[in-house]
Amino acid sequence: MATAAATCGCGSGLAATDCLCPAAPLATLIGRRYALGLLSLIANHGTVRFNELRSRLGDVSSSTLATRLADLEQAGLIERTGHPETPPRVEYSLTGRGRELCRVLNDFLRRGQAKRE
């Protein structure tokens, strides 16, 4: 007797392994203002300090930047390293998960550009 594949519960009827619903929280996170810009800046510059990120993004407030960085850190995409110096120095870099996400997003972008050509 064959067993039915488990569905994710979204009502699509797709097998849980074929449904994109589990990606919804990640899509929400990277869809927030400045999130993709931050990932891109950190990916392209390696380890980056808070004030450098703020100056490169331009119009972002310190509180918004701190919130977005905390969101990305909580998701495991970036890591925050604090150095006990005066004045305090905080640096941000991508985690392995963050690097993998950037590779996937770059591939997605290249495929989209190739379709338009």
Phi and psi restraints in degrees (range 20) as a CNS / XPLOR table:
assign (resid 1 and name C) (resid 2 and name N)
       (resid 2 and name CA) (resid 2 and name C) 1.0 -78.5 20.0 2
assign (resid 2 and name N) (resid 2 and name CA)
       (resid 2 and name C) (resid 3 and name N) 1.0 141.8 20.0 2
assign (resid 2 and name C) (resid 3 and name N)
       (resid 3 and name CA) (resid 3 and name C) 1.0 -99.3 20.0 2
assign (resid 3 and name N) (resid 3 and name CA)
       (resid 3 and name C) (resid 4 and name N) 1.0 143.4 20.0 2
assign (resid 3 and name C) (resid 4 and name N)
       (resid 4 and name CA) (resid 4 and name C) 1.0 -74.5 20.0 2
assign (resid 4 and name N) (resid 4 and name CA)
       (resid 4 and name C) (resid 5 and name N) 1.0 142.5 20.0 2
assign (resid 4 and name C) (resid 5 and name N)
       (resid 5 and name CA) (resid 5 and name C) 1.0 -69.4 20.0 2
assign (resid 5 and name N) (resid 5 and name CA)
       (resid 5 and name C) (resid 6 and name N) 1.0 141.4 20.0 2
assign (resid 5 and name C) (resid 6 and name N)
       (resid 6 and name CA) (resid 6 and name C) 1.0 -68.3 20.0 2
assign (resid 6 and name N) (resid 6 and name CA)
       (resid 6 and name C) (resid 7 and name N) 1.0 138.9 20.0 2
assign (resid 6 and name C) (resid 7 and name N)
       (resid 7 and name CA) (resid 7 and name C) 1.0 -101.4 20.0 2
assign (resid 7 and name N) (resid 7 and name CA)
       (resid 7 and name C) (resid 8 and name N) 1.0 161.8 20.0 2
assign (resid 7 and name C) (resid 8 and name N)
       (resid 8 and name CA) (resid 8 and name C) 1.0 -77.6 20.0 2
assign (resid 8 and name N) (resid 8 and name CA)
       (resid 8 and name C) (resid 9 and name N) 1.0 -18.8 20.0 2
assign (resid 8 and name C) (resid 9 and name N)
       (resid 9 and name CA) (resid 9 and name C) 1.0 102.8 20.0 2
assign (resid 9 and name N) (resid 9 and name CA)
       (resid 9 and name C) (resid 10 and name N) 1.0 1.3 20.0 2
assign (resid 9 and name C) (resid 10 and name N)
       (resid 10 and name CA) (resid 10 and name C) 1.0 -82.6 20.0 2
assign (resid 10 and name N) (resid 10 and name CA)
       (resid 10 and name C) (resid 11 and name N) 1.0 -10.7 20.0 2
assign (resid 10 and name C) (resid 11 and name N)
       (resid 11 and name CA) (resid 11 and name C) 1.0 94.9 20.0 2
assign (resid 11 and name N) (resid 11 and name CA)
       (resid 11 and name C) (resid 12 and name N) 1.0 0.3 20.0 2
assign (resid 11 and name C) (resid 12 and name N)
       (resid 12 and name CA) (resid 12 and name C) 1.0 -75.0 20.0 2
assign (resid 12 and name N) (resid 12 and name CA)
       (resid 12 and name C) (resid 13 and name N) 1.0 -23.0 20.0 2
assign (resid 12 and name C) (resid 13 and name N)
       (resid 13 and name CA) (resid 13 and name C) 1.0 82.9 20.0 2
assign (resid 13 and name N) (resid 13 and name CA)
       (resid 13 and name C) (resid 14 and name N) 1.0 -0.3 20.0 2
assign (resid 13 and name C) (resid 14 and name N)
       (resid 14 and name CA) (resid 14 and name C) 1.0 -76.4 20.0 2
assign (resid 14 and name N) (resid 14 and name CA)
       (resid 14 and name C) (resid 15 and name N) 1.0 152.5 20.0 2
assign (resid 14 and name C) (resid 15 and name N)
       (resid 15 and name CA) (resid 15 and name C) 1.0 -63.6 20.0 2
assign (resid 15 and name N) (resid 15 and name CA)
       (resid 15 and name C) (resid 16 and name N) 1.0 148.2 20.0 2
assign (resid 15 and name C) (resid 16 and name N)
       (resid 16 and name CA) (resid 16 and name C) 1.0 -55.6 20.0 2
assign (resid 16 and name N) (resid 16 and name CA)
       (resid 16 and name C) (resid 17 and name N) 1.0 -31.4 20.0 2
assign (resid 16 and name C) (resid 17 and name N)
       (resid 17 and name CA) (resid 17 and name C) 1.0 -75.6 20.0 2
assign (resid 17 and name N) (resid 17 and name CA)
       (resid 17 and name C) (resid 18 and name N) 1.0 -15.6 20.0 2
assign (resid 17 and name C) (resid 18 and name N)
       (resid 18 and name CA) (resid 18 and name C) 1.0 -103.3 20.0 2
assign (resid 18 and name N) (resid 18 and name CA)
       (resid 18 and name C) (resid 19 and name N) 1.0 -10.3 20.0 2
assign (resid 18 and name C) (resid 19 and name N)
       (resid 19 and name CA) (resid 19 and name C) 1.0 -86.5 20.0 2
assign (resid 19 and name N) (resid 19 and name CA)
       (resid 19 and name C) (resid 20 and name N) 1.0 142.5 20.0 2
assign (resid 19 and name C) (resid 20 and name N)
       (resid 20 and name CA) (resid 20 and name C) 1.0 -92.0 20.0 2
assign (resid 20 and name N) (resid 20 and name CA)
       (resid 20 and name C) (resid 21 and name N) 1.0 0.9 20.0 2
assign (resid 20 and name C) (resid 21 and name N)
       (resid 21 and name CA) (resid 21 and name C) 1.0 -54.1 20.0 2
assign (resid 21 and name N) (resid 21 and name CA)
       (resid 21 and name C) (resid 22 and name N) 1.0 -38.3 20.0 2
assign (resid 21 and name C) (resid 22 and name N)
       (resid 22 and name CA) (resid 22 and name C) 1.0 -61.3 20.0 2
assign (resid 22 and name N) (resid 22 and name CA)
       (resid 22 and name C) (resid 23 and name N) 1.0 -18.6 20.0 2
assign (resid 22 and name C) (resid 23 and name N)
       (resid 23 and name CA) (resid 23 and name C) 1.0 -83.9 20.0 2
assign (resid 23 and name N) (resid 23 and name CA)
       (resid 23 and name C) (resid 24 and name N) 1.0 -6.1 20.0 2
assign (resid 23 and name C) (resid 24 and name N)
       (resid 24 and name CA) (resid 24 and name C) 1.0 -58.0 20.0 2
assign (resid 24 and name N) (resid 24 and name CA)
       (resid 24 and name C) (resid 25 and name N) 1.0 -44.5 20.0 2
assign (resid 24 and name C) (resid 25 and name N)
       (resid 25 and name CA) (resid 25 and name C) 1.0 -62.1 20.0 2
assign (resid 25 and name N) (resid 25 and name CA)
       (resid 25 and name C) (resid 26 and name N) 1.0 -38.6 20.0 2
assign (resid 25 and name C) (resid 26 and name N)
       (resid 26 and name CA) (resid 26 and name C) 1.0 -66.7 20.0 2
assign (resid 26 and name N) (resid 26 and name CA)
       (resid 26 and name C) (resid 27 and name N) 1.0 -42.4 20.0 2
assign (resid 26 and name C) (resid 27 and name N)
       (resid 27 and name CA) (resid 27 and name C) 1.0 -62.1 20.0 2
assign (resid 27 and name N) (resid 27 and name CA)
       (resid 27 and name C) (resid 28 and name N) 1.0 -39.1 20.0 2
assign (resid 27 and name C) (resid 28 and name N)
       (resid 28 and name CA) (resid 28 and name C) 1.0 -64.0 20.0 2
assign (resid 28 and name N) (resid 28 and name CA)
       (resid 28 and name C) (resid 29 and name N) 1.0 -44.8 20.0 2
assign (resid 28 and name C) (resid 29 and name N)
       (resid 29 and name CA) (resid 29 and name C) 1.0 -61.9 20.0 2
assign (resid 29 and name N) (resid 29 and name CA)
       (resid 29 and name C) (resid 30 and name N) 1.0 -51.5 20.0 2
assign (resid 29 and name C) (resid 30 and name N)
       (resid 30 and name CA) (resid 30 and name C) 1.0 -74.6 20.0 2
assign (resid 30 and name N) (resid 30 and name CA)
       (resid 30 and name C) (resid 31 and name N) 1.0 -13.3 20.0 2
assign (resid 30 and name C) (resid 31 and name N)
       (resid 31 and name CA) (resid 31 and name C) 1.0 -82.6 20.0 2
assign (resid 31 and name N) (resid 31 and name CA)
       (resid 31 and name C) (resid 32 and name N) 1.0 -10.0 20.0 2
assign (resid 31 and name C) (resid 32 and name N)
       (resid 32 and name CA) (resid 32 and name C) 1.0 -71.1 20.0 2
assign (resid 32 and name N) (resid 32 and name CA)
       (resid 32 and name C) (resid 33 and name N) 1.0 151.2 20.0 2
assign (resid 32 and name C) (resid 33 and name N)
       (resid 33 and name CA) (resid 33 and name C) 1.0 -57.8 20.0 2
assign (resid 33 and name N) (resid 33 and name CA)
       (resid 33 and name C) (resid 34 and name N) 1.0 134.0 20.0 2
assign (resid 33 and name C) (resid 34 and name N)
       (resid 34 and name CA) (resid 34 and name C) 1.0 79.2 20.0 2
assign (resid 34 and name N) (resid 34 and name CA)
       (resid 34 and name C) (resid 35 and name N) 1.0 -13.6 20.0 2
assign (resid 34 and name C) (resid 35 and name N)
       (resid 35 and name CA) (resid 35 and name C) 1.0 -62.4 20.0 2
assign (resid 35 and name N) (resid 35 and name CA)
       (resid 35 and name C) (resid 36 and name N) 1.0 -50.2 20.0 2
assign (resid 35 and name C) (resid 36 and name N)
       (resid 36 and name CA) (resid 36 and name C) 1.0 -67.1 20.0 2
assign (resid 36 and name N) (resid 36 and name CA)
       (resid 36 and name C) (resid 37 and name N) 1.0 -37.1 20.0 2
assign (resid 36 and name C) (resid 37 and name N)
       (resid 37 and name CA) (resid 37 and name C) 1.0 -61.5 20.0 2
assign (resid 37 and name N) (resid 37 and name CA)
       (resid 37 and name C) (resid 38 and name N) 1.0 -42.2 20.0 2
assign (resid 37 and name C) (resid 38 and name N)
       (resid 38 and name CA) (resid 38 and name C) 1.0 -64.4 20.0 2
assign (resid 38 and name N) (resid 38 and name CA)
       (resid 38 and name C) (resid 39 and name N) 1.0 -46.4 20.0 2
assign (resid 38 and name C) (resid 39 and name N)
       (resid 39 and name CA) (resid 39 and name C) 1.0 -59.5 20.0 2
assign (resid 39 and name N) (resid 39 and name CA)
       (resid 39 and name C) (resid 40 and name N) 1.0 -42.7 20.0 2
assign (resid 39 and name C) (resid 40 and name N)
       (resid 40 and name CA) (resid 40 and name C) 1.0 -64.6 20.0 2
assign (resid 40 and name N) (resid 40 and name CA)
       (resid 40 and name C) (resid 41 and name N) 1.0 -46.5 20.0 2
assign (resid 40 and name C) (resid 41 and name N)
       (resid 41 and name CA) (resid 41 and name C) 1.0 -60.6 20.0 2
assign (resid 41 and name N) (resid 41 and name CA)
       (resid 41 and name C) (resid 42 and name N) 1.0 -45.9 20.0 2
assign (resid 41 and name C) (resid 42 and name N)
       (resid 42 and name CA) (resid 42 and name C) 1.0 -67.6 20.0 2
assign (resid 42 and name N) (resid 42 and name CA)
       (resid 42 and name C) (resid 43 and name N) 1.0 -39.5 20.0 2
assign (resid 42 and name C) (resid 43 and name N)
       (resid 43 and name CA) (resid 43 and name C) 1.0 -62.8 20.0 2
assign (resid 43 and name N) (resid 43 and name CA)
       (resid 43 and name C) (resid 44 and name N) 1.0 -39.3 20.0 2
assign (resid 43 and name C) (resid 44 and name N)
       (resid 44 and name CA) (resid 44 and name C) 1.0 -84.0 20.0 2
assign (resid 44 and name N) (resid 44 and name CA)
       (resid 44 and name C) (resid 45 and name N) 1.0 -20.2 20.0 2
assign (resid 44 and name C) (resid 45 and name N)
       (resid 45 and name CA) (resid 45 and name C) 1.0 -115.5 20.0 2
assign (resid 45 and name N) (resid 45 and name CA)
       (resid 45 and name C) (resid 46 and name N) 1.0 -0.4 20.0 2
assign (resid 45 and name C) (resid 46 and name N)
       (resid 46 and name CA) (resid 46 and name C) 1.0 74.4 20.0 2
assign (resid 46 and name N) (resid 46 and name CA)
       (resid 46 and name C) (resid 47 and name N) 1.0 -121.4 20.0 2
assign (resid 46 and name C) (resid 47 and name N)
       (resid 47 and name CA) (resid 47 and name C) 1.0 -85.2 20.0 2
assign (resid 47 and name N) (resid 47 and name CA)
       (resid 47 and name C) (resid 48 and name N) 1.0 126.6 20.0 2
assign (resid 47 and name C) (resid 48 and name N)
       (resid 48 and name CA) (resid 48 and name C) 1.0 -131.6 20.0 2
assign (resid 48 and name N) (resid 48 and name CA)
       (resid 48 and name C) (resid 49 and name N) 1.0 138.8 20.0 2
assign (resid 48 and name C) (resid 49 and name N)
       (resid 49 and name CA) (resid 49 and name C) 1.0 -84.8 20.0 2
assign (resid 49 and name N) (resid 49 and name CA)
       (resid 49 and name C) (resid 50 and name N) 1.0 156.9 20.0 2
assign (resid 49 and name C) (resid 50 and name N)
       (resid 50 and name CA) (resid 50 and name C) 1.0 -52.9 20.0 2
assign (resid 50 and name N) (resid 50 and name CA)
       (resid 50 and name C) (resid 51 and name N) 1.0 -51.8 20.0 2
assign (resid 50 and name C) (resid 51 and name N)
       (resid 51 and name CA) (resid 51 and name C) 1.0 -66.0 20.0 2
assign (resid 51 and name N) (resid 51 and name CA)
       (resid 51 and name C) (resid 52 and name N) 1.0 -30.1 20.0 2
assign (resid 51 and name C) (resid 52 and name N)
       (resid 52 and name CA) (resid 52 and name C) 1.0 -67.8 20.0 2
assign (resid 52 and name N) (resid 52 and name CA)
       (resid 52 and name C) (resid 53 and name N) 1.0 -42.2 20.0 2
assign (resid 52 and name C) (resid 53 and name N)
       (resid 53 and name CA) (resid 53 and name C) 1.0 -61.1 20.0 2
assign (resid 53 and name N) (resid 53 and name CA)
       (resid 53 and name C) (resid 54 and name N) 1.0 -44.5 20.0 2
assign (resid 53 and name C) (resid 54 and name N)
       (resid 54 and name CA) (resid 54 and name C) 1.0 -61.4 20.0 2
assign (resid 54 and name N) (resid 54 and name CA)
       (resid 54 and name C) (resid 55 and name N) 1.0 -44.6 20.0 2
assign (resid 54 and name C) (resid 55 and name N)
       (resid 55 and name CA) (resid 55 and name C) 1.0 -69.8 20.0 2
assign (resid 55 and name N) (resid 55 and name CA)
       (resid 55 and name C) (resid 56 and name N) 1.0 -34.5 20.0 2
assign (resid 55 and name C) (resid 56 and name N)
       (resid 56 and name CA) (resid 56 and name C) 1.0 -72.7 20.0 2
assign (resid 56 and name N) (resid 56 and name CA)
       (resid 56 and name C) (resid 57 and name N) 1.0 -31.9 20.0 2
assign (resid 56 and name C) (resid 57 and name N)
       (resid 57 and name CA) (resid 57 and name C) 1.0 -78.8 20.0 2
assign (resid 57 and name N) (resid 57 and name CA)
       (resid 57 and name C) (resid 58 and name N) 1.0 -24.0 20.0 2
assign (resid 57 and name C) (resid 58 and name N)
       (resid 58 and name CA) (resid 58 and name C) 1.0 85.8 20.0 2
assign (resid 58 and name N) (resid 58 and name CA)
       (resid 58 and name C) (resid 59 and name N) 1.0 -91.1 20.0 2
assign (resid 58 and name C) (resid 59 and name N)
       (resid 59 and name CA) (resid 59 and name C) 1.0 -88.6 20.0 2
assign (resid 59 and name N) (resid 59 and name CA)
       (resid 59 and name C) (resid 60 and name N) 1.0 14.7 20.0 2
assign (resid 59 and name C) (resid 60 and name N)
       (resid 60 and name CA) (resid 60 and name C) 1.0 -86.6 20.0 2
assign (resid 60 and name N) (resid 60 and name CA)
       (resid 60 and name C) (resid 61 and name N) 1.0 139.2 20.0 2
assign (resid 60 and name C) (resid 61 and name N)
       (resid 61 and name CA) (resid 61 and name C) 1.0 -80.3 20.0 2
assign (resid 61 and name N) (resid 61 and name CA)
       (resid 61 and name C) (resid 62 and name N) 1.0 159.0 20.0 2
assign (resid 61 and name C) (resid 62 and name N)
       (resid 62 and name CA) (resid 62 and name C) 1.0 -60.4 20.0 2
assign (resid 62 and name N) (resid 62 and name CA)
       (resid 62 and name C) (resid 63 and name N) 1.0 -40.0 20.0 2
assign (resid 62 and name C) (resid 63 and name N)
       (resid 63 and name CA) (resid 63 and name C) 1.0 -68.9 20.0 2
assign (resid 63 and name N) (resid 63 and name CA)
       (resid 63 and name C) (resid 64 and name N) 1.0 -39.9 20.0 2
assign (resid 63 and name C) (resid 64 and name N)
       (resid 64 and name CA) (resid 64 and name C) 1.0 -65.9 20.0 2
assign (resid 64 and name N) (resid 64 and name CA)
       (resid 64 and name C) (resid 65 and name N) 1.0 -42.9 20.0 2
assign (resid 64 and name C) (resid 65 and name N)
       (resid 65 and name CA) (resid 65 and name C) 1.0 -61.7 20.0 2
assign (resid 65 and name N) (resid 65 and name CA)
       (resid 65 and name C) (resid 66 and name N) 1.0 -45.7 20.0 2
assign (resid 65 and name C) (resid 66 and name N)
       (resid 66 and name CA) (resid 66 and name C) 1.0 -61.8 20.0 2
assign (resid 66 and name N) (resid 66 and name CA)
       (resid 66 and name C) (resid 67 and name N) 1.0 -39.9 20.0 2
assign (resid 66 and name C) (resid 67 and name N)
       (resid 67 and name CA) (resid 67 and name C) 1.0 -64.9 20.0 2
assign (resid 67 and name N) (resid 67 and name CA)
       (resid 67 and name C) (resid 68 and name N) 1.0 -47.0 20.0 2
assign (resid 67 and name C) (resid 68 and name N)
       (resid 68 and name CA) (resid 68 and name C) 1.0 -65.4 20.0 2
assign (resid 68 and name N) (resid 68 and name CA)
       (resid 68 and name C) (resid 69 and name N) 1.0 -40.6 20.0 2
assign (resid 68 and name C) (resid 69 and name N)
       (resid 69 and name CA) (resid 69 and name C) 1.0 -62.9 20.0 2
assign (resid 69 and name N) (resid 69 and name CA)
       (resid 69 and name C) (resid 70 and name N) 1.0 -40.1 20.0 2
assign (resid 69 and name C) (resid 70 and name N)
       (resid 70 and name CA) (resid 70 and name C) 1.0 -64.2 20.0 2
assign (resid 70 and name N) (resid 70 and name CA)
       (resid 70 and name C) (resid 71 and name N) 1.0 -39.3 20.0 2
assign (resid 70 and name C) (resid 71 and name N)
       (resid 71 and name CA) (resid 71 and name C) 1.0 -60.9 20.0 2
assign (resid 71 and name N) (resid 71 and name CA)
       (resid 71 and name C) (resid 72 and name N) 1.0 -46.5 20.0 2
assign (resid 71 and name C) (resid 72 and name N)
       (resid 72 and name CA) (resid 72 and name C) 1.0 -67.2 20.0 2
assign (resid 72 and name N) (resid 72 and name CA)
       (resid 72 and name C) (resid 73 and name N) 1.0 -36.0 20.0 2
assign (resid 72 and name C) (resid 73 and name N)
       (resid 73 and name CA) (resid 73 and name C) 1.0 -67.8 20.0 2
assign (resid 73 and name N) (resid 73 and name CA)
       (resid 73 and name C) (resid 74 and name N) 1.0 -44.2 20.0 2
assign (resid 73 and name C) (resid 74 and name N)
       (resid 74 and name CA) (resid 74 and name C) 1.0 -62.0 20.0 2
assign (resid 74 and name N) (resid 74 and name CA)
       (resid 74 and name C) (resid 75 and name N) 1.0 -32.9 20.0 2
assign (resid 74 and name C) (resid 75 and name N)
       (resid 75 and name CA) (resid 75 and name C) 1.0 -77.8 20.0 2
assign (resid 75 and name N) (resid 75 and name CA)
       (resid 75 and name C) (resid 76 and name N) 1.0 -5.9 20.0 2
assign (resid 75 and name C) (resid 76 and name N)
       (resid 76 and name CA) (resid 76 and name C) 1.0 81.0 20.0 2
assign (resid 76 and name N) (resid 76 and name CA)
       (resid 76 and name C) (resid 77 and name N) 1.0 18.3 20.0 2
assign (resid 76 and name C) (resid 77 and name N)
       (resid 77 and name CA) (resid 77 and name C) 1.0 -92.7 20.0 2
assign (resid 77 and name N) (resid 77 and name CA)
       (resid 77 and name C) (resid 78 and name N) 1.0 -29.0 20.0 2
assign (resid 77 and name C) (resid 78 and name N)
       (resid 78 and name CA) (resid 78 and name C) 1.0 -130.9 20.0 2
assign (resid 78 and name N) (resid 78 and name CA)
       (resid 78 and name C) (resid 79 and name N) 1.0 161.4 20.0 2
assign (resid 78 and name C) (resid 79 and name N)
       (resid 79 and name CA) (resid 79 and name C) 1.0 -124.9 20.0 2
assign (resid 79 and name N) (resid 79 and name CA)
       (resid 79 and name C) (resid 80 and name N) 1.0 143.9 20.0 2
assign (resid 79 and name C) (resid 80 and name N)
       (resid 80 and name CA) (resid 80 and name C) 1.0 -106.6 20.0 2
assign (resid 80 and name N) (resid 80 and name CA)
       (resid 80 and name C) (resid 81 and name N) 1.0 128.3 20.0 2
assign (resid 80 and name C) (resid 81 and name N)
       (resid 81 and name CA) (resid 81 and name C) 1.0 -120.2 20.0 2
assign (resid 81 and name N) (resid 81 and name CA)
       (resid 81 and name C) (resid 82 and name N) 1.0 117.3 20.0 2
assign (resid 81 and name C) (resid 82 and name N)
       (resid 82 and name CA) (resid 82 and name C) 1.0 -98.9 20.0 2
assign (resid 82 and name N) (resid 82 and name CA)
       (resid 82 and name C) (resid 83 and name N) 1.0 134.2 20.0 2
assign (resid 82 and name C) (resid 83 and name N)
       (resid 83 and name CA) (resid 83 and name C) 1.0 -108.9 20.0 2
assign (resid 83 and name N) (resid 83 and name CA)
       (resid 83 and name C) (resid 84 and name N) 1.0 126.1 20.0 2
assign (resid 83 and name C) (resid 84 and name N)
       (resid 84 and name CA) (resid 84 and name C) 1.0 -76.0 20.0 2
assign (resid 84 and name N) (resid 84 and name CA)
       (resid 84 and name C) (resid 85 and name N) 1.0 76.4 20.0 2
assign (resid 84 and name C) (resid 85 and name N)
       (resid 85 and name CA) (resid 85 and name C) 1.0 -125.4 20.0 2
assign (resid 85 and name N) (resid 85 and name CA)
       (resid 85 and name C) (resid 86 and name N) 1.0 169.3 20.0 2
assign (resid 85 and name C) (resid 86 and name N)
       (resid 86 and name CA) (resid 86 and name C) 1.0 -120.5 20.0 2
assign (resid 86 and name N) (resid 86 and name CA)
       (resid 86 and name C) (resid 87 and name N) 1.0 117.2 20.0 2
assign (resid 86 and name C) (resid 87 and name N)
       (resid 87 and name CA) (resid 87 and name C) 1.0 -71.3 20.0 2
assign (resid 87 and name N) (resid 87 and name CA)
       (resid 87 and name C) (resid 88 and name N) 1.0 158.8 20.0 2
assign (resid 87 and name C) (resid 88 and name N)
       (resid 88 and name CA) (resid 88 and name C) 1.0 -59.9 20.0 2
assign (resid 88 and name N) (resid 88 and name CA)
       (resid 88 and name C) (resid 89 and name N) 1.0 142.1 20.0 2
assign (resid 88 and name C) (resid 89 and name N)
       (resid 89 and name CA) (resid 89 and name C) 1.0 -120.9 20.0 2
assign (resid 89 and name N) (resid 89 and name CA)
       (resid 89 and name C) (resid 90 and name N) 1.0 126.8 20.0 2
assign (resid 89 and name C) (resid 90 and name N)
       (resid 90 and name CA) (resid 90 and name C) 1.0 -123.4 20.0 2
assign (resid 90 and name N) (resid 90 and name CA)
       (resid 90 and name C) (resid 91 and name N) 1.0 132.2 20.0 2
assign (resid 90 and name C) (resid 91 and name N)
       (resid 91 and name CA) (resid 91 and name C) 1.0 -124.8 20.0 2
assign (resid 91 and name N) (resid 91 and name CA)
       (resid 91 and name C) (resid 92 and name N) 1.0 151.0 20.0 2
assign (resid 91 and name C) (resid 92 and name N)
       (resid 92 and name CA) (resid 92 and name C) 1.0 -124.6 20.0 2
assign (resid 92 and name N) (resid 92 and name CA)
       (resid 92 and name C) (resid 93 and name N) 1.0 139.7 20.0 2
assign (resid 92 and name C) (resid 93 and name N)
       (resid 93 and name CA) (resid 93 and name C) 1.0 -144.1 20.0 2
assign (resid 93 and name N) (resid 93 and name CA)
       (resid 93 and name C) (resid 94 and name N) 1.0 162.0 20.0 2
assign (resid 93 and name C) (resid 94 and name N)
       (resid 94 and name CA) (resid 94 and name C) 1.0 -76.0 20.0 2
assign (resid 94 and name N) (resid 94 and name CA)
       (resid 94 and name C) (resid 95 and name N) 1.0 145.8 20.0 2
assign (resid 94 and name C) (resid 95 and name N)
       (resid 95 and name CA) (resid 95 and name C) 1.0 -87.1 20.0 2
assign (resid 95 and name N) (resid 95 and name CA)
       (resid 95 and name C) (resid 96 and name N) 1.0 175.4 20.0 2
assign (resid 95 and name C) (resid 96 and name N)
       (resid 96 and name CA) (resid 96 and name C) 1.0 -57.9 20.0 2
assign (resid 96 and name N) (resid 96 and name CA)
       (resid 96 and name C) (resid 97 and name N) 1.0 -39.9 20.0 2
assign (resid 96 and name C) (resid 97 and name N)
       (resid 97 and name CA) (resid 97 and name C) 1.0 -65.1 20.0 2
assign (resid 97 and name N) (resid 97 and name CA)
       (resid 97 and name C) (resid 98 and name N) 1.0 -38.9 20.0 2
assign (resid 97 and name C) (resid 98 and name N)
       (resid 98 and name CA) (resid 98 and name C) 1.0 -66.3 20.0 2
assign (resid 98 and name N) (resid 98 and name CA)
       (resid 98 and name C) (resid 99 and name N) 1.0 -41.0 20.0 2
assign (resid 98 and name C) (resid 99 and name N)
       (resid 99 and name CA) (resid 99 and name C) 1.0 -63.6 20.0 2
assign (resid 99 and name N) (resid 99 and name CA)
       (resid 99 and name C) (resid 100 and name N) 1.0 -41.4 20.0 2
assign (resid 99 and name C) (resid 100 and name N)
       (resid 100 and name CA) (resid 100 and name C) 1.0 -63.8 20.0 2
assign (resid 100 and name N) (resid 100 and name CA)
       (resid 100 and name C) (resid 101 and name N) 1.0 -42.9 20.0 2
assign (resid 100 and name C) (resid 101 and name N)
       (resid 101 and name CA) (resid 101 and name C) 1.0 -60.9 20.0 2
assign (resid 101 and name N) (resid 101 and name CA)
       (resid 101 and name C) (resid 102 and name N) 1.0 -43.7 20.0 2
assign (resid 101 and name C) (resid 102 and name N)
       (resid 102 and name CA) (resid 102 and name C) 1.0 -62.5 20.0 2
assign (resid 102 and name N) (resid 102 and name CA)
       (resid 102 and name C) (resid 103 and name N) 1.0 -38.8 20.0 2
assign (resid 102 and name C) (resid 103 and name N)
       (resid 103 and name CA) (resid 103 and name C) 1.0 -62.7 20.0 2
assign (resid 103 and name N) (resid 103 and name CA)
       (resid 103 and name C) (resid 104 and name N) 1.0 -44.1 20.0 2
assign (resid 103 and name C) (resid 104 and name N)
       (resid 104 and name CA) (resid 104 and name C) 1.0 -63.9 20.0 2
assign (resid 104 and name N) (resid 104 and name CA)
       (resid 104 and name C) (resid 105 and name N) 1.0 -45.1 20.0 2
assign (resid 104 and name C) (resid 105 and name N)
       (resid 105 and name CA) (resid 105 and name C) 1.0 -65.1 20.0 2
assign (resid 105 and name N) (resid 105 and name CA)
       (resid 105 and name C) (resid 106 and name N) 1.0 -39.0 20.0 2
assign (resid 105 and name C) (resid 106 and name N)
       (resid 106 and name CA) (resid 106 and name C) 1.0 -64.6 20.0 2
assign (resid 106 and name N) (resid 106 and name CA)
       (resid 106 and name C) (resid 107 and name N) 1.0 -40.3 20.0 2
assign (resid 106 and name C) (resid 107 and name N)
       (resid 107 and name CA) (resid 107 and name C) 1.0 -64.0 20.0 2
assign (resid 107 and name N) (resid 107 and name CA)
       (resid 107 and name C) (resid 108 and name N) 1.0 -43.5 20.0 2
assign (resid 107 and name C) (resid 108 and name N)
       (resid 108 and name CA) (resid 108 and name C) 1.0 -58.3 20.0 2
assign (resid 108 and name N) (resid 108 and name CA)
       (resid 108 and name C) (resid 109 and name N) 1.0 -44.9 20.0 2
assign (resid 108 and name C) (resid 109 and name N)
       (resid 109 and name CA) (resid 109 and name C) 1.0 -63.4 20.0 2
assign (resid 109 and name N) (resid 109 and name CA)
       (resid 109 and name C) (resid 110 and name N) 1.0 -46.4 20.0 2
assign (resid 109 and name C) (resid 110 and name N)
       (resid 110 and name CA) (resid 110 and name C) 1.0 -60.3 20.0 2
assign (resid 110 and name N) (resid 110 and name CA)
       (resid 110 and name C) (resid 111 and name N) 1.0 -41.2 20.0 2
assign (resid 110 and name C) (resid 111 and name N)
       (resid 111 and name CA) (resid 111 and name C) 1.0 -64.9 20.0 2
assign (resid 111 and name N) (resid 111 and name CA)
       (resid 111 and name C) (resid 112 and name N) 1.0 -39.8 20.0 2
assign (resid 111 and name C) (resid 112 and name N)
       (resid 112 and name CA) (resid 112 and name C) 1.0 -64.7 20.0 2
assign (resid 112 and name N) (resid 112 and name CA)
       (resid 112 and name C) (resid 113 and name N) 1.0 -40.2 20.0 2
assign (resid 112 and name C) (resid 113 and name N)
       (resid 113 and name CA) (resid 113 and name C) 1.0 -67.4 20.0 2
assign (resid 113 and name N) (resid 113 and name CA)
       (resid 113 and name C) (resid 114 and name N) 1.0 -38.6 20.0 2
assign (resid 113 and name C) (resid 114 and name N)
       (resid 114 and name CA) (resid 114 and name C) 1.0 -65.0 20.0 2
assign (resid 114 and name N) (resid 114 and name CA)
       (resid 114 and name C) (resid 115 and name N) 1.0 -35.2 20.0 2
assign (resid 114 and name C) (resid 115 and name N)
       (resid 115 and name CA) (resid 115 and name C) 1.0 -66.4 20.0 2
assign (resid 115 and name N) (resid 115 and name CA)
       (resid 115 and name C) (resid 116 and name N) 1.0 -32.3 20.0 2
assign (resid 115 and name C) (resid 116 and name N)
       (resid 116 and name CA) (resid 116 and name C) 1.0 -77.3 20.0 2
assign (resid 116 and name N) (resid 116 and name CA)
       (resid 116 and name C) (resid 117 and name N) 1.0 -20.1 20.0 2
